[in-house]
Amino acid sequence: MSITTLEQLPAGSRVLVDGTRSDVIDHDVLEAIEAFRRAAPARGIALELRDVRTVALAGH
């Protein structure tokens, strides 16, 4: 799933990002997930992260 796909999700969606079977998640991907996590509530999107660490975004 790309950040473009995440941005195109309709308001009110429920999203699960499951990292339980991932050995490594690229830092750029973690940043994209974090940006989406921060924006999701304003769009009424319920986001659940499983075994995905959060990262600090530059400038935030």
Backbone as CSV, one residue per row, in Angstrom:
resi,resn,N_x,N_y,N_z,CA_x,CA_y,CA_z,C_x,C_y,C_z
1,MET,0.857,-1.173,0.000,0.000,0.000,0.000,0.901,1.232,0.000
2,SER,0.629,2.153,-0.878,1.437,3.368,-0.983,0.777,4.515,-0.230
3,ILE,1.539,5.586,-0.010,0.973,6.766,0.650,-0.141,7.354,-0.198
4,THR,-0.029,7.263,-1.518,-1.100,7.750,-2.389,-2.379,6.973,-2.123
5,THR,-2.260,5.671,-1.962,-3.425,4.845,-1.648,-4.035,5.270,-0.323
6,LEU,-3.205,5.507,0.681,-3.703,5.942,1.985,-4.417,7.281,1.881
7,GLU,-3.870,8.196,1.106,-4.475,9.520,0.949,-5.813,9.453,0.228
8,GLN,-6.025,8.429,-0.591,-7.255,8.311,-1.366,-8.364,7.552,-0.636
9,LEU,-8.074,7.052,0.551,-9.109,6.344,1.303,-10.229,7.300,1.665
10,PRO,-11.464,6.850,1.556,-12.584,7.734,1.892,-12.654,8.013,3.388
11,ALA,-13.187,9.180,3.709,-13.409,9.534,5.108,-14.255,8.453,5.764
12,GLY,-13.965,8.172,7.019,-14.719,7.163,7.749,-14.197,5.745,7.572
13,SER,-13.096,5.583,6.843,-12.530,4.245,6.628,-11.929,3.700,7.916
14,ARG,-11.779,2.383,7.939,-11.052,1.705,9.013,-9.851,1.048,8.361
15,VAL,-8.666,1.296,8.913,-7.428,0.823,8.302,-6.598,0.077,9.343
16,LEU,-6.088,-1.076,8.950,-5.171,-1.845,9.779,-3.849,-1.950,9.035
17,VAL,-2.776,-1.491,9.667,-1.431,-1.680,9.135,-0.768,-2.694,10.064
18,ASP,-0.542,-3.885,9.542,-0.041,-5.002,10.345,1.410,-5.295,9.977
19,GLY,2.301,-5.012,10.910,3.718,-5.248,10.676,4.238,-6.484,11.383
20,THR,3.349,-7.337,11.868,3.780,-8.478,12.679,4.666,-9.464,11.924
21,ARG,4.524,-9.540,10.625,5.333,-10.497,9.857,6.469,-9.815,9.107
22,SER,6.709,-8.550,9.421,7.771,-7.798,8.749,9.064,-7.892,9.548
23,ASP,10.149,-8.174,8.850,11.460,-8.166,9.495,11.990,-6.740,9.600
24,VAL,11.786,-5.961,8.541,12.280,-4.585,8.478,11.242,-3.733,7.768
25,ILE,11.017,-2.529,8.288,10.178,-1.550,7.604,11.046,-0.327,7.370
26,ASP,11.199,0.052,6.120,12.045,1.176,5.741,11.624,2.445,6.482
27,HIS,12.609,3.263,6.850,12.334,4.496,7.588,11.392,5.417,6.816
28,ASP,11.540,5.504,5.502,10.644,6.345,4.693,9.198,5.865,4.796
29,VAL,9.016,4.561,4.843,7.669,3.996,4.979,7.110,4.321,6.361
30,LEU,7.943,4.210,7.393,7.502,4.559,8.746,7.093,6.025,8.831
31,GLU,7.835,6.904,8.157,7.476,8.325,8.141,6.130,8.541,7.453
32,ALA,5.895,7.837,6.356,4.622,7.966,5.642,3.467,7.466,6.506
33,ILE,3.676,6.360,7.204,2.640,5.830,8.091,2.366,6.815,9.219
34,GLU,3.413,7.400,9.780,3.244,8.363,10.870,2.487,9.601,10.403
35,ALA,2.810,10.094,9.223,2.095,11.255,8.681,0.619,10.917,8.490
36,PHE,0.339,9.725,7.990,-1.046,9.295,7.812,-1.738,9.150,9.161
37,ARG,-1.033,8.593,10.151,-1.607,8.416,11.494,-2.041,9.758,12.077
38,ARG,-1.227,10.775,11.874,-1.553,12.104,12.406,-2.729,12.748,11.679
39,ALA,-2.857,12.487,10.390,-3.916,13.108,9.586,-5.238,12.339,9.648
40,ALA,-5.186,11.076,9.989,-6.374,10.214,9.943,-7.550,10.721,10.782
41,PRO,-7.354,11.155,12.024,-8.510,11.576,12.827,-9.311,12.720,12.204
42,ALA,-8.640,13.647,11.555,-9.341,14.776,10.929,-10.251,14.315,9.800
43,ARG,-9.959,13.140,9.248,-10.773,12.588,8.162,-11.724,11.508,8.665
44,GLY,-11.756,11.321,9.972,-12.635,10.302,10.535,-12.171,8.894,10.239
45,ILE,-10.884,8.728,10.006,-10.330,7.414,9.684,-9.812,6.766,10.959
46,ALA,-10.260,5.547,11.212,-9.791,4.772,12.357,-8.592,3.949,11.901
47,LEU,-7.440,4.201,12.495,-6.208,3.524,12.108,-5.712,2.674,13.262
48,GLU,-5.436,1.413,12.973,-4.837,0.517,13.955,-3.479,0.087,13.429
49,LEU,-2.453,0.251,14.259,-1.106,-0.191,13.914,-0.757,-1.390,14.783
50,ARG,-0.306,-2.454,14.151,0.143,-3.645,14.880,1.621,-3.858,14.610
51,ASP,2.395,-3.817,15.671,3.844,-4.036,15.573,4.499,-3.137,14.533
52,VAL,4.082,-1.887,14.515,4.696,-0.870,13.658,5.129,0.248,14.588
53,ARG,6.429,0.490,14.661,6.903,1.537,15.563,6.623,2.905,14.959
54,THR,6.479,3.893,15.809,6.263,5.253,15.333,7.602,5.970,15.284
55,VAL,7.679,6.975,14.443,8.896,7.769,14.306,8.534,9.240,14.422
56,ALA,9.517,10.031,14.808,9.314,11.477,14.849,9.457,12.021,13.438
57,LEU,8.570,12.936,13.080,8.644,13.562,11.768,9.458,14.838,11.867
58,ALA,10.279,15.103,10.887,11.072,16.327,10.862,10.152,17.530,10.854
59,GLY,10.466,18.506,11.685,9.672,19.725,11.720,8.411,19.621,12.541
60,HIS,8.215,18.529,13.281,7.002,18.372,14.103,7.377,18.159,15.546
